[in-house]
Amino acid sequence: VQSLGPRTAPERATPSALSVGANVFAIRCAVCHGALADGAGPSASRIGRSPTDFTRKQPTRERIVDVLTHGVRG
C-alpha cells in the first residue's frame, strides 16, 4: 500500500506537543481510526469509507491539514 505522500524525515515535536496531539487524537480521531490508529475504531464499521490505517499509511503534513480542513469525500 502506497503512502499518501513521499517519505520524508519527520519533524521533531516537543513532549508537550506530542501530549496535546495524543489527547486530540483520542478525543477526535480514535472513534473511527482506533486507539492504536489501525483503522479499527468502534465506529469504523458504521461509516461508508474505511478509516485510514495509520500503522500502514503515513500521510504528509499537507495531507493531514487538507483532510482536517476540508474532510474527505464519502
PQR file of N, CA, C, O and H, with PARSE charges and radii, in Angstrom:
ATOM      1  N   VAL A   1       0.854  -1.175   0.000 -0.4000 1.5000
ATOM      2  CA  VAL A   1       0.000   0.000   0.000 -0.0000 2.0000
ATOM      3  C   VAL A   1       0.901   1.240   0.000  0.5500 1.7000
ATOM      4  O   VAL A   1       1.803   1.390   0.824 -0.5500 1.4000
ATOM      5  N   GLN A   2       0.614   2.108  -0.954 -0.4000 1.5000
ATOM      6  CA  GLN A   2       1.406   3.326  -1.045 -0.0000 2.0000
ATOM      7  C   GLN A   2       1.040   4.311   0.053  0.5500 1.7000
ATOM      8  O   GLN A   2      -0.115   4.381   0.472 -0.5500 1.4000
ATOM      9  H   GLN A   2      -0.119   1.985  -1.623  0.4000 1.0000
ATOM     10  N   SER A   3       2.000   5.055   0.510 -0.4000 1.5000
ATOM     11  CA  SER A   3       1.756   6.108   1.477 -0.0000 2.0000
ATOM     12  C   SER A   3       0.993   7.231   0.778  0.5500 1.7000
ATOM     13  O   SER A   3       0.991   7.318  -0.450 -0.5500 1.4000
ATOM     14  H   SER A   3       2.939   4.998   0.170  0.4000 1.0000
ATOM     15  N   LEU A   4       0.357   8.074   1.555 -0.4000 1.5000
ATOM     16  CA  LEU A   4      -0.344   9.224   0.967 -0.0000 2.0000
ATOM     17  C   LEU A   4       0.626  10.270   0.441  0.5500 1.7000
ATOM     18  O   LEU A   4       0.217  11.209  -0.241 -0.5500 1.4000
ATOM     19  H   LEU A   4       0.359   8.004   2.553  0.4000 1.0000
ATOM     20  N   GLY A   5       1.881  10.119   0.745 -0.4000 1.5000
ATOM     21  CA  GLY A   5       2.858  11.082   0.257 -0.0000 2.0000
ATOM     22  C   GLY A   5       4.249  10.487   0.321  0.5500 1.7000
ATOM     23  O   GLY A   5       4.430   9.381   0.831 -0.5500 1.4000
ATOM     24  H   GLY A   5       2.214   9.356   1.299  0.4000 1.0000
ATOM     25  N   PRO A   6       5.234  11.210  -0.191 -0.5600 1.5000
ATOM     26  CA  PRO A   6       6.597  10.697  -0.163  0.2800 2.0000
ATOM     27  C   PRO A   6       7.127  10.642   1.272  0.5500 1.7000
ATOM     28  O   PRO A   6       6.736  11.442   2.122 -0.5500 1.4000
ATOM     29  N   ARG A   7       8.000   9.709   1.518 -0.4000 1.5000
ATOM     30  CA  ARG A   7       8.597   9.575   2.848 -0.0000 2.0000
ATOM     31  C   ARG A   7       9.637  10.675   3.040  0.5500 1.7000
ATOM     32  O   ARG A   7      10.559  10.820   2.237 -0.5500 1.4000
ATOM     33  H   ARG A   7       8.318   9.060   0.827  0.4000 1.0000
ATOM     34  N   THR A   8       9.483  11.418   4.075 -0.4000 1.5000
ATOM     35  CA  THR A   8      10.445  12.451   4.441 -0.0000 2.0000
ATOM     36  C   THR A   8      10.724  12.312   5.922  0.5500 1.7000
ATOM     37  O   THR A   8       9.970  11.668   6.651 -0.5500 1.4000
ATOM     38  H   THR A   8       8.735  11.300   4.728  0.4000 1.0000
ATOM     39  N   ALA A   9      11.799  12.912   6.354 -0.4000 1.5000
ATOM     40  CA  ALA A   9      12.141  12.864   7.775 -0.0000 2.0000
ATOM     41  C   ALA A   9      11.054  13.577   8.577  0.5500 1.7000
ATOM     42  O   ALA A   9      10.661  14.690   8.228 -0.5500 1.4000
ATOM     43  H   ALA A   9      12.411  13.436   5.762  0.4000 1.0000
ATOM     44  N   PRO A  10      10.566  12.951   9.643 -0.5600 1.5000
ATOM     45  CA  PRO A  10       9.515  13.597  10.437  0.2800 2.0000
ATOM     46  C   PRO A  10      10.048  14.820  11.168  0.5500 1.7000
ATOM     47  O   PRO A  10      11.223  14.894  11.528 -0.5500 1.4000
ATOM     48  N   GLU A  11       9.156  15.768  11.375 -0.4000 1.5000
ATOM     49  CA  GLU A  11       9.530  16.943  12.150 -0.0000 2.0000
ATOM     50  C   GLU A  11       9.649  16.545  13.614  0.5500 1.7000
ATOM     51  O   GLU A  11       8.916  15.679  14.091 -0.5500 1.4000
ATOM     52  H   GLU A  11       8.201  15.708  11.083  0.4000 1.0000
ATOM     53  N   ARG A  12      10.557  17.167  14.308 -0.4000 1.5000
ATOM     54  CA  ARG A  12      10.711  16.888  15.736 -0.0000 2.0000
ATOM     55  C   ARG A  12       9.638  17.648  16.497  0.5500 1.7000
ATOM     56  O   ARG A  12       9.388  18.825  16.237 -0.5500 1.4000
ATOM     57  H   ARG A  12      11.153  17.871  13.920  0.4000 1.0000
ATOM     58  N   ALA A  13       9.014  16.964  17.433 -0.4000 1.5000
ATOM     59  CA  ALA A  13       7.962  17.579  18.239 -0.0000 2.0000
ATOM     60  C   ALA A  13       8.395  17.593  19.700  0.5500 1.7000
ATOM     61  O   ALA A  13       9.123  16.713  20.160 -0.5500 1.4000
ATOM     62  H   ALA A  13       9.217  16.008  17.644  0.4000 1.0000
ATOM     63  N   THR A  14       7.940  18.589  20.400 -0.4000 1.5000
ATOM     64  CA  THR A  14       8.232  18.669  21.829 -0.0000 2.0000
ATOM     65  C   THR A  14       7.347  17.678  22.578  0.5500 1.7000
ATOM     66  O   THR A  14       6.292  17.291  22.076 -0.5500 1.4000
ATOM     67  H   THR A  14       7.349  19.303  20.026  0.4000 1.0000
ATOM     68  N   PRO A  15       7.761  17.265  23.766 -0.5600 1.5000
ATOM     69  CA  PRO A  15       6.905  16.377  24.561  0.2800 2.0000
ATOM     70  C   PRO A  15       5.518  16.977  24.806  0.5500 1.7000
ATOM     71  O   PRO A  15       4.521  16.255  24.809 -0.5500 1.4000
ATOM     72  N   SER A  16       5.456  18.266  25.007 -0.4000 1.5000
ATOM     73  CA  SER A  16       4.176  18.936  25.224 -0.0000 2.0000
ATOM     74  C   SER A  16       3.284  18.830  23.989  0.5500 1.7000
ATOM     75  O   SER A  16       2.095  18.532  24.103 -0.5500 1.4000
ATOM     76  H   SER A  16       6.266  18.852  25.005  0.4000 1.0000
ATOM     77  N   ALA A  17       3.856  19.073  22.813 -0.4000 1.5000
ATOM     78  CA  ALA A  17       3.078  18.980  21.570 -0.0000 2.0000
ATOM     79  C   ALA A  17       2.615  17.547  21.326  0.5500 1.7000
ATOM     80  O   ALA A  17       1.498  17.335  20.854 -0.5500 1.4000
ATOM     81  H   ALA A  17       4.822  19.315  22.721  0.4000 1.0000
ATOM     82  N   LEU A  18       3.448  16.569  21.636 -0.4000 1.5000
ATOM     83  CA  LEU A  18       3.061  15.174  21.479 -0.0000 2.0000
ATOM     84  C   LEU A  18       1.905  14.818  22.410  0.5500 1.7000
ATOM     85  O   LEU A  18       0.997  14.082  22.024 -0.5500 1.4000
ATOM     86  H   LEU A  18       4.355  16.741  22.020  0.4000 1.0000
ATOM     87  N   SER A  19       1.939  15.335  23.625 -0.4000 1.5000
ATOM     88  CA  SER A  19       0.868  15.076  24.580 -0.0000 2.0000
ATOM     89  C   SER A  19      -0.448  15.683  24.106  0.5500 1.7000
ATOM     90  O   SER A  19      -1.495  15.040  24.174 -0.5500 1.4000
ATOM     91  H   SER A  19       2.677  15.933  23.939  0.4000 1.0000
ATOM     92  N   VAL A  20      -0.390  16.911  23.632 -0.4000 1.5000
ATOM     93  CA  VAL A  20      -1.593  17.571  23.109 -0.0000 2.0000
ATOM     94  C   VAL A  20      -2.124  16.791  21.907  0.5500 1.7000
ATOM     95  O   VAL A  20      -3.326  16.545  21.809 -0.5500 1.4000
ATOM     96  H   VAL A  20       0.461  17.433  23.577  0.4000 1.0000
ATOM     97  N   GLY A  21      -1.239  16.404  21.000 -0.4000 1.5000
ATOM     98  CA  GLY A  21      -1.657  15.644  19.825 -0.0000 2.0000
ATOM     99  C   GLY A  21      -2.304  14.316  20.191  0.5500 1.7000
ATOM    100  O   GLY A  21      -3.299  13.918  19.586 -0.5500 1.4000
ATOM    101  H   GLY A  21      -0.263  16.603  21.079  0.4000 1.0000
ATOM    102  N   ALA A  22      -1.743  13.637  21.175 -0.4000 1.5000
ATOM    103  CA  ALA A  22      -2.308  12.360  21.619 -0.0000 2.0000
ATOM    104  C   ALA A  22      -3.702  12.559  22.197  0.5500 1.7000
ATOM    105  O   ALA A  22      -4.596  11.748  21.955 -0.5500 1.4000
ATOM    106  H   ALA A  22      -0.934  13.961  21.666  0.4000 1.0000
ATOM    107  N   ASN A  23      -3.894  13.622  22.953 -0.4000 1.5000
ATOM    108  CA  ASN A  23      -5.215  13.914  23.519 -0.0000 2.0000
ATOM    109  C   ASN A  23      -6.225  14.253  22.434  0.5500 1.7000
ATOM    110  O   ASN A  23      -7.362  13.784  22.477 -0.5500 1.4000
ATOM    111  H   ASN A  23      -3.168  14.281  23.150  0.4000 1.0000
ATOM    112  N   VAL A  24      -5.825  15.057  21.470 -0.4000 1.5000
ATOM    113  CA  VAL A  24      -6.725  15.413  20.368 -0.0000 2.0000
ATOM    114  C   VAL A  24      -7.091  14.154  19.578  0.5500 1.7000
ATOM    115  O   VAL A  24      -8.258  13.962  19.234 -0.5500 1.4000
ATOM    116  H   VAL A  24      -4.901  15.438  21.436  0.4000 1.0000
ATOM    117  N   PHE A  25      -6.113  13.300  19.289 -0.4000 1.5000
ATOM    118  CA  PHE A  25      -6.392  12.064  18.553 -0.0000 2.0000
ATOM    119  C   PHE A  25      -7.376  11.198  19.331  0.5500 1.7000
ATOM    120  O   PHE A  25      -8.327  10.669  18.755 -0.5500 1.4000
ATOM    121  H   PHE A  25      -5.166  13.456  19.568  0.4000 1.0000
ATOM    122  N   ALA A  26      -7.155  11.049  20.629 -0.4000 1.5000
ATOM    123  CA  ALA A  26      -8.035  10.213  21.453 -0.0000 2.0000
ATOM    124  C   ALA A  26      -9.470  10.734  21.451  0.5500 1.7000
ATOM    125  O   ALA A  26     -10.419   9.951  21.429 -0.5500 1.4000
ATOM    126  H   ALA A  26      -6.382  11.478  21.097  0.4000 1.0000
ATOM    127  N   ILE A  27      -9.624  12.055  21.474 -0.4000 1.5000
ATOM    128  CA  ILE A  27     -10.955  12.666  21.542 -0.0000 2.0000
ATOM    129  C   ILE A  27     -11.629  12.727  20.172  0.5500 1.7000
ATOM    130  O   ILE A  27     -12.818  12.431  20.053 -0.5500 1.4000
ATOM    131  H   ILE A  27      -8.853  12.691  21.491  0.4000 1.0000
ATOM    132  N   ARG A  28     -10.882  13.106  19.147 -0.4000 1.5000
ATOM    133  CA  ARG A  28     -11.479  13.401  17.844 -0.0000 2.0000
ATOM    134  C   ARG A  28     -11.316  12.325  16.778  0.5500 1.7000
ATOM    135  O   ARG A  28     -12.102  12.277  15.832 -0.5500 1.4000
ATOM    136  H   ARG A  28      -9.917  13.347  19.244  0.4000 1.0000
ATOM    137  N   CYS A  29     -10.327  11.473  16.910 -0.4000 1.5000
ATOM    138  CA  CYS A  29      -9.981  10.577  15.800 -0.0000 2.0000
ATOM    139  C   CYS A  29     -10.151   9.095  16.108  0.5500 1.7000
ATOM    140  O   CYS A  29     -10.516   8.315  15.228 -0.5500 1.4000
ATOM    141  H   CYS A  29      -9.689  11.511  17.678  0.4000 1.0000
ATOM    142  N   ALA A  30      -9.887   8.703  17.353 -0.4000 1.5000
ATOM    143  CA  ALA A  30      -9.834   7.286  17.703 -0.0000 2.0000
ATOM    144  C   ALA A  30     -11.164   6.565  17.514  0.5500 1.7000
ATOM    145  O   ALA A  30     -11.180   5.351  17.309 -0.5500 1.4000
ATOM    146  H   ALA A  30      -9.590   9.336  18.067  0.4000 1.0000
ATOM    147  N   VAL A  31     -12.266   7.283  17.579 -0.4000 1.5000
ATOM    148  CA  VAL A  31     -13.562   6.629  17.417 -0.0000 2.0000
ATOM    149  C   VAL A  31     -13.672   5.943  16.049  0.5500 1.7000
ATOM    150  O   VAL A  31     -14.348   4.921  15.927 -0.5500 1.4000
ATOM    151  H   VAL A  31     -12.253   8.269  17.745  0.4000 1.0000
ATOM    152  N   CYS A  32     -13.031   6.481  15.046 -0.4000 1.5000
ATOM    153  CA  CYS A  32     -13.027   5.853  13.721 -0.0000 2.0000
ATOM    154  C   CYS A  32     -11.699   5.146  13.434  0.5500 1.7000
ATOM    155  O   CYS A  32     -11.690   4.004  12.974 -0.5500 1.4000
ATOM    156  H   CYS A  32     -12.482   7.311  15.145  0.4000 1.0000
ATOM    157  N   HIS A  33     -10.586   5.819  13.701 -0.4000 1.5000
ATOM    158  CA  HIS A  33      -9.270   5.284  13.362 -0.0000 2.0000
ATOM    159  C   HIS A  33      -8.744   4.291  14.390  0.5500 1.7000
ATOM    160  O   HIS A  33      -7.772   3.589  14.113 -0.5500 1.4000
ATOM    161  H   HIS A  33     -10.593   6.747  14.074  0.4000 1.0000
ATOM    162  N   GLY A  34      -9.356   4.212  15.564 -0.4000 1.5000
ATOM    163  CA  GLY A  34      -8.938   3.274  16.599 -0.0000 2.0000
ATOM    164  C   GLY A  34      -7.885   3.849  17.517  0.5500 1.7000
ATOM    165  O   GLY A  34      -7.084   4.692  17.111 -0.5500 1.4000
ATOM    166  H   GLY A  34     -10.146   4.782  15.788  0.4000 1.0000
ATOM    167  N   ALA A  35      -7.887   3.394  18.754 -0.4000 1.5000
ATOM    168  CA  ALA A  35      -6.923   3.866  19.748 -0.0000 2.0000
ATOM    169  C   ALA A  35      -5.487   3.571  19.327  0.5500 1.7000
ATOM    170  O   ALA A  35      -4.562   4.282  19.721 -0.5500 1.4000
ATOM    171  H   ALA A  35      -8.537   2.710  19.084  0.4000 1.0000
ATOM    172  N   LEU A  36      -5.303   2.523  18.526 -0.4000 1.5000
ATOM    173  CA  LEU A  36      -3.973   2.160  18.041 -0.0000 2.0000
ATOM    174  C   LEU A  36      -3.702   2.715  16.645  0.5500 1.7000
ATOM    175  O   LEU A  36      -2.678   2.403  16.036 -0.5500 1.4000
ATOM    176  H   LEU A  36      -6.054   1.946  18.206  0.4000 1.0000
ATOM    177  N   ALA A  37      -4.629   3.544  16.136 -0.4000 1.5000
ATOM    178  CA  ALA A  37      -4.522   4.172  14.812 -0.0000 2.0000
ATOM    179  C   ALA A  37      -4.498   3.142  13.686  0.5500 1.7000
ATOM    180  O   ALA A  37      -3.935   3.391  12.620 -0.5500 1.4000
ATOM    181  H   ALA A  37      -5.461   3.797  16.631  0.4000 1.0000
ATOM    182  N   ASP A  38      -5.113   1.985  13.928 -0.4000 1.5000
ATOM    183  CA  ASP A  38      -5.093   0.900  12.955 -0.0000 2.0000
ATOM    184  C   ASP A  38      -6.341   0.836  12.070  0.5500 1.7000
ATOM    185  O   ASP A  38      -6.527  -0.126  11.325 -0.5500 1.4000
ATOM    186  H   ASP A  38      -5.570   1.783  14.793  0.4000 1.0000
ATOM    187  N   GLY A  39      -7.193   1.859  12.152 -0.4000 1.5000
ATOM    188  CA  GLY A  39      -8.394   1.913  11.330 -0.0000 2.0000
ATOM    189  C   GLY A  39      -9.540   1.079  11.863  0.5500 1.7000
ATOM    190  O   GLY A  39     -10.535   0.878  11.166 -0.5500 1.4000
ATOM    191  H   GLY A  39      -7.042   2.641  12.757  0.4000 1.0000
ATOM    192  N   ALA A  40      -9.417   0.590  13.091 -0.4000 1.5000
ATOM    193  CA  ALA A  40     -10.425  -0.314  13.644 -0.0000 2.0000
ATOM    194  C   ALA A  40     -11.115   0.282  14.869  0.5500 1.7000
ATOM    195  O   ALA A  40     -11.279  -0.395  15.885 -0.5500 1.4000
ATOM    196  H   ALA A  40      -8.609   0.754  13.657  0.4000 1.0000
ATOM    197  N   GLY A  41     -11.518   1.542  14.772 -0.4000 1.5000
ATOM    198  CA  GLY A  41     -12.232   2.175  15.874 -0.0000 2.0000
ATOM    199  C   GLY A  41     -13.649   1.645  15.992  0.5500 1.7000
ATOM    200  O   GLY A  41     -14.140   0.985  15.076 -0.5500 1.4000
ATOM    201  H   GLY A  41     -11.385   2.092  13.948  0.4000 1.0000
ATOM    202  N   PRO A  42     -14.314   1.922  17.108 -0.5600 1.5000
ATOM    203  CA  PRO A  42     -15.661   1.402  17.323  0.2800 2.0000
ATOM    204  C   PRO A  42     -16.695   1.877  16.297  0.5500 1.7000
ATOM    205  O   PRO A  42     -17.701   1.198  16.096 -0.5500 1.4000
ATOM    206  N   SER A  43     -16.478   3.003  15.655 -0.4000 1.5000
ATOM    207  CA  SER A  43     -17.422   3.496  14.645 -0.0000 2.0000
ATOM    208  C   SER A  43     -17.003   3.160  13.220  0.5500 1.7000
ATOM    209  O   SER A  43     -17.718   3.503  12.278 -0.5500 1.4000
ATOM    210  H   SER A  43     -15.660   3.554  15.818  0.4000 1.0000
ATOM    211  N   ALA A  44     -15.881   2.510  13.040 -0.4000 1.5000
ATOM    212  CA  ALA A  44     -15.333   2.248  11.699 -0.0000 2.0000
ATOM    213  C   ALA A  44     -16.305   1.496  10.807  0.5500 1.7000
ATOM    214  O   ALA A  44     -16.388   1.779   9.612 -0.5500 1.4000
ATOM    215  H   ALA A  44     -15.300   2.232  13.805  0.4000 1.0000
ATOM    216  N   SER A  45     -17.035   0.551  11.360 -0.4000 1.5000
ATOM    217  CA  SER A  45     -17.936  -0.255  10.530 -0.0000 2.0000
ATOM    218  C   SER A  45     -19.224   0.471  10.158  0.5500 1.7000
ATOM    219  O   SER A  45     -19.972  -0.002   9.302 -0.5500 1.4000
ATOM    220  H   SER A  45     -16.968   0.321  12.331  0.4000 1.0000
ATOM    221  N   ARG A  46     -19.492   1.608  10.787 -0.4000 1.5000
ATOM    222  CA  ARG A  46     -20.739   2.326  10.528 -0.0000 2.0000
ATOM    223  C   ARG A  46     -20.588   3.469   9.533  0.5500 1.7000
ATOM    224  O   ARG A  46     -21.557   4.176   9.257 -0.5500 1.4000
ATOM    225  H   ARG A  46     -18.885   1.991  11.483  0.4000 1.0000
ATOM    226  N   ILE A  47     -19.404   3.659   8.997 -0.4000 1.5000
ATOM    227  CA  ILE A  47     -19.227   4.723   8.020 -0.0000 2.0000
ATOM    228  C   ILE A  47     -18.968   4.107   6.653  0.5500 1.7000
ATOM    229  O   ILE A  47     -18.506   2.970   6.558 -0.5500 1.4000
ATOM    230  H   ILE A  47     -18.617   3.084   9.221  0.4000 1.0000
ATOM    231  N   GLY A  48     -19.261   4.848   5.602 -0.4000 1.5000
ATOM    232  CA  GLY A  48     -19.185   4.312   4.247 -0.0000 2.0000
ATOM    233  C   GLY A  48     -17.789   4.031   3.754  0.5500 1.7000
ATOM    234  O   GLY A  48     -17.602   3.173   2.891 -0.5500 1.4000
ATOM    235  H   GLY A  48     -19.635   5.772   5.678  0.4000 1.0000
ATOM    236  N   ARG A  49     -16.816   4.721   4.272 -0.4000 1.5000
ATOM    237  CA  ARG A  49     -15.435   4.576   3.805 -0.0000 2.0000
ATOM    238  C   ARG A  49     -14.586   4.093   4.965  0.5500 1.7000
ATOM    239  O   ARG A  49     -14.684   4.629   6.069 -0.5500 1.4000
ATOM    240  H   ARG A  49     -16.968   5.418   4.973  0.4000 1.0000
ATOM    241  N   SER A  50     -13.762   3.098   4.733 -0.4000 1.5000
ATOM    242  CA  SER A  50     -12.913   2.580   5.802 -0.0000 2.0000
ATOM    243  C   SER A  50     -11.914   3.642   6.247  0.5500 1.7000
ATOM    244  O   SER A  50     -11.263   4.269   5.411 -0.5500 1.4000
ATOM    245  H   SER A  50     -13.683   2.662   3.837  0.4000 1.0000
ATOM    246  N   PRO A  51     -11.787   3.850   7.552 -0.5600 1.5000
ATOM    247  CA  PRO A  51     -10.812   4.819   8.041  0.2800 2.0000
ATOM    248  C   PRO A  51      -9.386   4.360   7.702  0.5500 1.7000
ATOM    249  O   PRO A  51      -9.100   3.164   7.649 -0.5500 1.4000
ATOM    250  N   THR A  52      -8.524   5.314   7.479 -0.4000 1.5000
ATOM    251  CA  THR A  52      -7.129   5.007   7.180 -0.0000 2.0000
ATOM    252  C   THR A  52      -6.482   4.278   8.348  0.5500 1.7000
ATOM    253  O   THR A  52      -6.691   4.625   9.510 -0.5500 1.4000
ATOM    254  H   THR A  52      -8.756   6.286   7.521  0.4000 1.0000
ATOM    255  N   ASP A  53      -5.699   3.271   8.020 -0.4000 1.5000
ATOM    256  CA  ASP A  53      -4.882   2.554   8.993 -0.0000 2.0000
ATOM    257  C   ASP A  53      -3.534   3.268   9.026  0.5500 1.7000
ATOM    258  O   ASP A  53      -2.702   3.083   8.138 -0.5500 1.4000
ATOM    259  H   ASP A  53      -5.529   2.989   7.076  0.4000 1.0000
ATOM    260  N   PHE A  54      -3.326   4.085  10.059 -0.4000 1.5000
ATOM    261  CA  PHE A  54      -2.103   4.874  10.142 -0.0000 2.0000
ATOM    262  C   PHE A  54      -0.885   4.038  10.514  0.5500 1.7000
ATOM    263  O   PHE A  54       0.233   4.554  10.527 -0.5500 1.4000
ATOM    264  H   PHE A  54      -4.002   4.235  10.781  0.4000 1.0000
ATOM    265  N   THR A  55      -1.079   2.764  10.815 -0.4000 1.5000
ATOM    266  CA  THR A  55       0.077   1.896  11.029 -0.0000 2.0000
ATOM    267  C   THR A  55       0.660   1.457   9.692  0.5500 1.7000
ATOM    268  O   THR A  55       1.779   0.949   9.634 -0.5500 1.4000
ATOM    269  H   THR A  55      -1.987   2.345  10.805  0.4000 1.0000
ATOM    270  N   ARG A  56      -0.108   1.656   8.606 -0.4000 1.5000
ATOM    271  CA  ARG A  56       0.348   1.289   7.260 -0.0000 2.0000
ATOM    272  C   ARG A  56       0.581   2.499   6.364  0.5500 1.7000
ATOM    273  O   ARG A  56       1.411   2.442   5.457 -0.5500 1.4000
ATOM    274  H   ARG A  56      -1.018   2.069   8.653  0.4000 1.0000
ATOM    275  N   LYS A  57      -0.127   3.577   6.600 -0.4000 1.5000
ATOM    276  CA  LYS A  57      -0.005   4.789   5.782 -0.0000 2.0000
ATOM    277  C   LYS A  57       0.411   5.951   6.668  0.5500 1.7000
ATOM    278  O   LYS A  57      -0.140   6.139   7.753 -0.5500 1.4000
ATOM    279  H   LYS A  57      -0.801   3.624   7.337  0.4000 1.0000
ATOM    280  N   GLN A  58       1.369   6.720   6.214 -0.4000 1.5000
ATOM    281  CA  GLN A  58       1.812   7.899   6.932 -0.0000 2.0000
ATOM    282  C   GLN A  58       1.601   9.122   6.035  0.5500 1.7000
ATOM    283  O   GLN A  58       2.433   9.414   5.177 -0.5500 1.4000
ATOM    284  H   GLN A  58       1.816   6.567   5.333  0.4000 1.0000
ATOM    285  N   PRO A  59       0.491   9.836   6.233 -0.5600 1.5000
ATOM    286  CA  PRO A  59       0.224  10.992   5.368  0.2800 2.0000
ATOM    287  C   PRO A  59       1.212  12.128   5.612  0.5500 1.7000
ATOM    288  O   PRO A  59       1.808  12.245   6.682 -0.5500 1.4000
ATOM    289  N   THR A  60       1.364  12.947   4.600 -0.4000 1.5000
ATOM    290  CA  THR A  60       2.212  14.129   4.738 -0.0000 2.0000
ATOM    291  C   THR A  60       1.499  15.156   5.611  0.5500 1.7000
ATOM    292  O   THR A  60       0.289  15.078   5.825 -0.5500 1.4000
ATOM    293  H   THR A  60       0.880  12.852   3.730  0.4000 1.0000
ATOM    294  N   ARG A  61       2.251  16.094   6.096 -0.4000 1.5000
ATOM    295  CA  ARG A  61       1.669  17.187   6.882 -0.0000 2.0000
ATOM    296  C   ARG A  61       0.610  17.914   6.055  0.5500 1.7000
ATOM    297  O   ARG A  61      -0.454  18.260   6.569 -0.5500 1.4000
ATOM    298  H   ARG A  61       3.234  16.158   5.922  0.4000 1.0000
ATOM    299  N   GLU A  62       0.903  18.144   4.771 -0.4000 1.5000
ATOM    300  CA  GLU A  62      -0.033  18.844   3.897 -0.0000 2.0000
ATOM    301  C   GLU A  62      -1.341  18.062   3.765  0.5500 1.7000
ATOM    302  O   GLU A  62      -2.424  18.646   3.790 -0.5500 1.4000
ATOM    303  H   GLU A  62       1.767  17.863   4.354  0.4000 1.0000
ATOM    304  N   ARG A  63      -1.234  16.751   3.626 -0.4000 1.5000
ATOM    305  CA  ARG A  63      -2.446  15.915   3.513 -0.0000 2.0000
ATOM    306  C   ARG A  63      -3.249  15.948   4.807  0.5500 1.7000
ATOM    307  O   ARG A  63      -4.478  16.010   4.772 -0.5500 1.4000
ATOM    308  H   ARG A  63      -0.354  16.276   3.606  0.4000 1.0000
ATOM    309  N   ILE A  64      -2.579  15.907   5.924 -0.4000 1.5000
ATOM    310  CA  ILE A  64      -3.261  15.974   7.222 -0.0000 2.0000
ATOM    311  C   ILE A  64      -4.031  17.279   7.352  0.5500 1.7000
ATOM    312  O   ILE A  64      -5.207  17.278   7.716 -0.5500 1.4000
ATOM    313  H   ILE A  64      -1.581  15.856   5.952  0.4000 1.0000
ATOM    314  N   VAL A  65      -3.370  18.390   7.056 -0.4000 1.5000
ATOM    315  CA  VAL A  65      -4.018  19.702   7.150 -0.0000 2.0000
ATOM    316  C   VAL A  65      -5.202  19.772   6.194  0.5500 1.7000
ATOM    317  O   VAL A  65      -6.262  20.277   6.563 -0.5500 1.4000
ATOM    318  H   VAL A  65      -2.415  18.391   6.760  0.4000 1.0000
ATOM    319  N   ASP A  66      -5.036  19.270   4.965 -0.4000 1.5000
ATOM    320  CA  ASP A  66      -6.121  19.290   3.985 -0.0000 2.0000
ATOM    321  C   ASP A  66      -7.326  18.488   4.477  0.5500 1.7000
ATOM    322  O   ASP A  66      -8.458  18.963   4.387 -0.5500 1.4000
ATOM    323  H   ASP A  66      -4.175  18.860   4.665  0.4000 1.0000
ATOM    324  N   VAL A  67      -7.099  17.289   4.990 -0.4000 1.5000
ATOM    325  CA  VAL A  67      -8.215  16.458   5.463 -0.0000 2.0000
ATOM    326  C   VAL A  67      -8.880  17.086   6.686  0.5500 1.7000
ATOM    327  O   VAL A  67     -10.107  17.085   6.786 -0.5500 1.4000
ATOM    328  H   VAL A  67      -6.179  16.903   5.063  0.4000 1.0000
ATOM    329  N   LEU A  68      -8.102  17.613   7.603 -0.4000 1.5000
ATOM    330  CA  LEU A  68      -8.689  18.230   8.783 -0.0000 2.0000
ATOM    331  C   LEU A  68      -9.455  19.503   8.438  0.5500 1.7000
ATOM    332  O   LEU A  68     -10.432  19.846   9.104 -0.5500 1.4000
ATOM    333  H   LEU A  68      -7.105  17.614   7.522  0.4000 1.0000
ATOM    334  N   THR A  69      -9.016  20.190   7.413 -0.4000 1.5000
ATOM    335  CA  THR A  69      -9.665  21.437   6.996 -0.0000 2.0000
ATOM    336  C   THR A  69     -10.892  21.187   6.132  0.5500 1.7000
ATOM    337  O   THR A  69     -11.929  21.823   6.317 -0.5500 1.4000
ATOM    338  H   THR A  69      -8.223  19.912   6.872  0.4000 1.0000
ATOM    339  N   HIS A  70     -10.768  20.241   5.173 -0.4000 1.5000
ATOM    340  CA  HIS A  70     -11.827  20.053   4.182 -0.0000 2.0000
ATOM    341  C   HIS A  70     -12.552  18.715   4.264  0.5500 1.7000
ATOM    342  O   HIS A  70     -13.571  18.530   3.598 -0.5500 1.4000
ATOM    343  H   HIS A  70      -9.926  19.724   5.023  0.4000 1.0000
ATOM    344  N   GLY A  71     -12.057  17.789   5.056 -0.4000 1.5000
ATOM    345  CA  GLY A  71     -12.670  16.471   5.137 -0.0000 2.0000
ATOM    346  C   GLY A  71     -12.285  15.615   3.949  0.5500 1.7000
ATOM    347  O   GLY A  71     -11.390  15.965   3.179 -0.5500 1.4000
ATOM    348  H   GLY A  71     -11.230  17.939   5.598  0.4000 1.0000
ATOM    349  N   VAL A  72     -12.976  14.475   3.804 -0.4000 1.5000
ATOM    350  CA  VAL A  72     -12.750  13.564   2.682 -0.0000 2.0000
ATOM    351  C   VAL A  72     -14.087  13.227   2.047  0.5500 1.7000
ATOM    352  O   VAL A  72     -15.120  13.250   2.716 -0.5500 1.4000
ATOM    353  H   VAL A  72     -13.702  14.190   4.429  0.4000 1.0000
ATOM    354  N   ARG A  73     -14.072  12.915   0.762 -0.4000 1.5000
ATOM    355  CA  ARG A  73     -15.302  12.519   0.082 -0.0000 2.0000
ATOM    356  C   ARG A  73     -15.805  11.215   0.642  0.5500 1.7000
ATOM    357  O   ARG A  73     -15.019  10.324   0.962 -0.5500 1.4000
ATOM    358  H   ARG A  73     -13.234  12.896   0.218  0.4000 1.0000
ATOM    359  N   GLY A  74     -17.115  11.098   0.763 -0.4000 1.5000
ATOM    360  CA  GLY A  74     -17.728   9.855   1.217 -0.0000 2.0000
ATOM    361  C   GLY A  74     -17.780   9.749   2.699  0.5500 1.7000
ATOM    362  O   GLY A  74     -18.272   8.753   3.230 -0.5500 1.4000
ATOM    363  H   GLY A  74     -17.753  11.823   0.503  0.4000 1.0000
TER
END
